[in-house]
Amino acid sequence: MRILLVEDDDMIAEAVTLALRDHAYAVDRIANGLAVSGTLQDSDYQAVLLDLGLPGRDGLEVLRRLRL
């Protein structure tokens, strides 16, 4: 399973990434809300873990744009 982690805090992102990889998940990370839409359009992810308080575009706005 391939997961996109959208998290701007390095410590949180590292901990979540390590935990997921320990369970054999492939994890990619983005730290800025502006880059999420393009990444999701160009890649095949089975899940997205999305921080709501992101720089550039907050997580709620990311979700609104994905729903359109």
C-alpha positions, 0 to 999 in steps of 0.5 A: 500500500502506498500512502501520501503523508502531508505533514509540515512538522519534521518530527511528526513526519519522521515518526509517522513515516518510520511507523508506517514503513515498519508495517511495510507501507510505502510512504511519500511525504509533502510538507506544503499544502500547495503541492498536494493537488498536483502530487495526487493527480500524478500518482496512485496513492491508496491513502492520504494522511493530511495535517489540517494546519499546513503552510501554503494551503491548509488541510481543509482547503486541500480537501475542498479542492480535491472534492471539486 
